[in-house]
Amino acid sequence: MITPEPSELQELVRALHRQATPWQPAGLGSRLSWGPPVAAGSTTVSCGRLRGIVEHSPGDFTVTAQAGTPLVEVQAELAHHGQWLALDWPWGSGPAGEASGSLGGLVARGLAGGLRQRYLGVRDQLIGIELIRADGTRARAGGKVVKNVAGYDLMRLFTGSWGALGLITSVTLRTLPLPPQRRGLWLSGPLEALGQLSGWLLSSSLSPERIDWWRAGPAQGGDTGLLISLASINARTLDEQITCIAAKATPFGIAALPLEPADLDARVAESRGPGPEACDWLLRLAVRPSEAPALLAEAALTGLPVCLSAGSGIGFAWAAADQLPAYRVEALRRSCLGWGGYLTVLRQPAGAQLPAWLDAPSRPMIEAIKRQFDPKQLLARGRLPGVQPPPH
């Protein structure tokens, strides 16, 4: 992996383009093994030396930072001003956001978590971006204020592009005030009853930060339930919401356990998994929200930890190699497709050789965009979201 100085980065990309050398963009390299492997012989170019907050405007609720800046550093700096980025720590981050990766990597993967229930995802909070194209040309889109609409919407195009369109060098995101009060609820009971309560919560006037289906592994008890996070400026408002949800849960035969902030944080941290590369299998699951109980009851997921956002039906499951044979993953993928969703294999044991993702219906358009941004097809060869990668 090459980690050039900021002043050398553009010329390095130009040289790779002139030499027609395949390469892949990277942030801090903490999750390079996720997704399909890039073509053999590709050079990895890291923006790890592009670090630091460029500008923070507390009054405008925006922050601009270089792409190699760790998310944990940005959150710590914003906290001094009573603000935060309303984004989940990426899967595999530690309890305090360790191994959270870089801002550029977060945008490139585009994997939002349970907080999207209230605050939407990464792509919805990105208001400006700067990048280096495959030929070394610098480009930018958006701006530094929330209502800016100038330029092409490259932000959404690059969010979730997995480095296949260019190297992100700087991002501008909107910030929010830190909630002064946060409480939680753990709801446990029969899957069908939890599904009905989840449907009521999603259509109610309440506005939880997260409503996550969460099942721990057998070593942690293996209980399945709904993890609710609530935030407000007023403690009394939270008490009223907790009382309302608990009262609604009782007729369903669901137990409601209130969680203080420390207990809530511990459960949320546990649902992020043991580490970015600590498991042999890491699966990104997606189904229609109404099918979440059926997914959790799927035989292929028996005994595995699963965390799934109730509002989007998107989440993670993970396992060791001896816990999950490849044929069960294939069966699970067919089930997800049948429930109107998909399955992405982010990590898999050596020799499994399952495609990380399948062709999307919009594959022709995706490939046409790729040709416009990368005519020589040098960037992240074999790793274009929506296009099934070739066999290993």
Sequence and secondary structure as in RCSB ss.txt:
>XXXX:A:sequence
MITPEPSELQELVRALHRQATPWQPAGLGSRLSWGPPVAAGSTTVSCGRLRGIVEHSPGDFTVTAQAGTPLVEVQ
AELAHHGQWLALDWPWGSGPAGEASGSLGGLVARGLAGGLRQRYLGVRDQLIGIELIRADGTRARAGGKVVKNVA
GYDLMRLFTGSWGALGLITSVTLRTLPLPPQRRGLWLSGPLEALGQLSGWLLSSSLSPERIDWWRAGPAQGGDTG
LLISLASINARTLDEQITCIAAKATPFGIAALPLEPADLDARVAESRGPGPEACDWLLRLAVRPSEAPALLAEAA
LTGLPVCLSAGSGIGFAWAAADQLPAYRVEALRRSCLGWGGYLTVLRQPAGAQLPAWLDAPSRPMIEAIKRQFDP
KQLLARGRLPGVQPPPH
>XXXX:A:secstr
 B   HHHHHHHHHHHHHTT  EEEESSSTTTTSSS   TT EEEE TT  SEEEEETTTTEEEEETTSBHHHHH
HHHHTTTEE      TT  TTSTT  BHHHHHHH    TTHHHH  HHHHEEEEEEE TTS EEEEE SSTT   
S  HHHHHTT TTSS EEEEEEEE EE  SEEEEEEEES HHHHHHHHHHHHHSS   SEEEEEE  GGGT  EE
EEEEEEES HHHHHHHHHHHHHHHGGGT EEEEE HHHHHHHHHHTT S TTS SEEEEEE  GGGHHHHHT GG
GTT  EEEETTT EEEEEE GGGS HHHHHHHHHHHHHTT EEEEEE  TT    SS   TTHHHHHHHHHHH T
T  BTTT  TTS     
